[in-house]
Structure formats: C-alpha cells, structure tokens
Amino acid sequence: NQGNTGVIHPGEVQVMSAGSGIVHSEYNHSQERPVHLLQLWIMPRTKGSKPRWEQRQFTQAERSGTLLPVVSDGKVPGTLHIDQDATIHVAALKAGQGVDHKSRAGRKAYVFVIAGDLSLNATPLTGGDQARIADEPELNMRAVKDAELILLDLP
C-alpha cells in the first residue's frame, strides 16, 4: 500500500504498475449506484520496477469524434505512461460518425464497445462486445447509434 486513494469517475483513466509489489483493493464507492468499470491488464516489458500510480480525466469533448490516445509507452504526448509497446485509445462517436485506425505490420488490436452500436470493418458490434484482431492493416469503426469504445494497439 503506497497510501494512494481515489475515486475513478466516468472518463477517468488510472494506470497502476505493481512493479516490485503493492497491496491494492477496489470497491464501489457508491451505496446507491452500480459500478461500470473496465479493468485491463497489460504485462510490462520490465519486471520488478518501482510501483507507480497515476490517474487523469479525459473529457467527453476530448474523445468526441476521434480516437484519443490515453495510455502509451510514453512516446505519445498527453498520455499516461506504461512500460510496454502499447497504446490505448478511447472514442465517443455520435450515430454516423466514424474513426479509422491503421496498424503496423505484426500488431494486434482489441476493440471493446463500452456502449452503443458499432460497425467494425462491416461487422456489427454492440455494447459489451469485443473484437480481437490480428493481421488487419486498417480498422474502420462507424457508430450505428451513439457509441463509446476503447481500442488497444498491442505488439
């Protein structure tokens, strides 16, 4: 336990690296409302690093109509940092809006639909769905109705 505490609100992203070891727990802070949370685990390149934690709000306006990078290996300005060759993007799309993502050779992508309906390279997805993608050089994502998504670009 490093003494960090906090509440994660909608639109916030938290990065935690256990590194050489931490004690950590999570719980729903509200007694009245259910929690909606997506937790991702990405293995670091380096084991045994110093534990670290950071959190940042990414506004609806920042992610509206675009793939906004929120986590990276530190090479993408304005993102939270992780020790891995990975980038995590978020997007909020109005019905009819679309975003495209080009992958480098040998990369994988994961798309999680947080809410709404999405067409991913003409494949329909709805809230709660995910797509695991390999060997696809371009991803075309279009909101069939208002949608929010997370895209992971991974080695």
N, C-alpha and C positions, 0 to 999 in steps of 0.2 A: 504494500500500500504506500503510494507516494503522497498521500494526503490530498489528491485531486478529487474534487466533487463537481458535479454539474448536472444540469438538465438539458437534454437534447430536444430542441423544438423543431417543428416542421421546417425543412430547408437547411437544417444544420448537418454538417458532416464532422464526425470525430474520427481521428486516427490515433490508434494506440499500438505501440510496439512493446511487447512484453520483454524483448531482449533477454537479459540475463535473469529475468524473473520478476513477476509482480503478483500481488493479490488483487483481484478485481471482482466486482459484482455489479449486476444490473437489476433494476426493478422499475415497474411503472410508478411514476411519481404521483399520478392522479388516483384518487379513490373512486372517481365517478366515470372516467372515460377510459375505454380500452386503448392500448398502445398499438401503433402500427410502425414497425421497425424492420429494417433490412440490415442484417449484420453479415459482412463479408470477411473472409479470412484469406489473406494472401501471404504465402511463405516468403520470408525475406531472403535476400542474397547472402547476407552475413548473419551467422548465428552468434549469440552471446553479447550483442551490443547493449549499450546502456538503455534502460527502459525510457520511453518518451511518450508524450500525450499532447495532442493539440486539437482544437475544435474551431470551426468557423461557420458563420451563417452565409449561405448563398441565396440571394433574394429571388423571388419569383421573376422579377424583371431581368435579372442576370441570366437566367436559364430559359427565358421565354423565346421560343422560335429558334433556338440554337443548341448545339452540343457544347455545353460549358465544361471544360476540364476542371475538376475539383481536387483530384489527387494525382500525383505523379512522382517520378523518381527525383524531382527537384529541378528538372530541366524546363518545365512549363511554368512560366511566371504566374503568381497568384494562386498556386495550388498548395494543398497540404502535402507534405513530403513522406514518402515511404521508401524503404530500401529494396526496391525491385523495379525492373524494367516494365512498368505497367502504368497505364493512365486510366482513370475513371472519369467518365463524363456523365452529366445529368442534362435532361431537356424537359421542358414543358411546352407541349405543342397544342395549338388550337386545331379544331377539326379542319382538315385540308392542308395544314402546314406540314412541311417535311424537312428532314435533315439527311445529309449523306455523310458516310464515313469511309475513308479509303484506308485499307490495311496494307502494311508492308508484307512482303513475302515471308511465309513461315509464322505469321502471327495468328492468334486466336482471338475471338471476340465472344462476349457473353452479353446478351441484352435481357434486361429484366423490365417488364412492364409493371410499373407501380400502380397505375390506374388508367382507365380508358381503353380504347381500341386502337390498334396499330397495325399497319401493313409493313412487314419487313421483307423486302425483295419479293413482294406479292404474296407472302404467306401471312394470313391473318393471326394476330395475337391479341389477347385481352388481358385486363388487369390480373396480375398474379402469374401470368405466363412468363416463360423464359426461353431463350434460344441460345444454343451452344453452337458456335460457328467456327469452322476451320476451312482454310483454302478458298476463301471468298474475298476477292480483292476489293469489292465495293459493297457497302451496305446502304440501302435506300429505305429510310423509315418515314412513313407518312401516317399522320393521325387520321383515322376514320371518324372518330369523335375525340374530343379533348383528351389528351393523354400525357402521362408523365413517364419517363423511362430513365434507366441507368444503363450505360454502355461501358463495359470493361474491355480494354485493349491489352492483351497479355502475350507474353512470349510462348 
